């Protein structure tokens, strides 16, 4: 194809103008933040999921009818374990096949929740082997386990660790009984390893009663603490601000909906900042969830499969 010099310059000039416009539009698009996820006002809602039986993705299937924000703000993988190596005489982080499956498939089980703005934590629980958070024999042993926890958070891109001091069976396999320093050393080390991640306390067991030692108080190292007794209202025995506490504890489907609604009213009315739920499954639970979301956020819950 041939064209005169004048027309060629005109076309080149037009092309240049289009190119500048396209680059400018692209720069503006790159500079503009992505559309923010819908936000809500009210307490932080937490959902524990028993991953032996249920999918973490269920947490992301519920939104508020008004505004479209997530019902749940924090999803907790339940549960990893603290186990005991009788040969090495040391505690170690154990991931059963179901927990490991979720973590290995983080791209499909965890990232979709985080993309919605939901934090994903790993709960750690005793496992009938004598090892627990309250009986590390030394600061070094506690720090070594804290490093395992921090490494797991980093490896799998998690948002934090939840401590649940149940089923340790302290003393089994020649392990020690709870001592005053163990949990303080453990939480202090974990906070040092992951200063910007979440740490929560399921307020039960010897660890929950041993929060200070040698002039160190670990209370402020926790982001949240909650009542472990489902169907009951009990303020956790830790001196965190109300905004970090959940006196409410609800087992979804088992705690009566009327009780769940009453706890939600009390949470708001008494100025607490967290509302704890347990055992979210794969059923459509929007009617049950609405019993408390109406009180917490002034909206029904919506389920999207």
Order of alpha helices (4+ residues) and beta strands (2+ residues): alpha-beta-beta-beta-beta-alpha-alpha-alpha-beta-alpha-beta-alpha-beta-beta-beta-beta-beta-beta-alpha-beta-alpha-beta
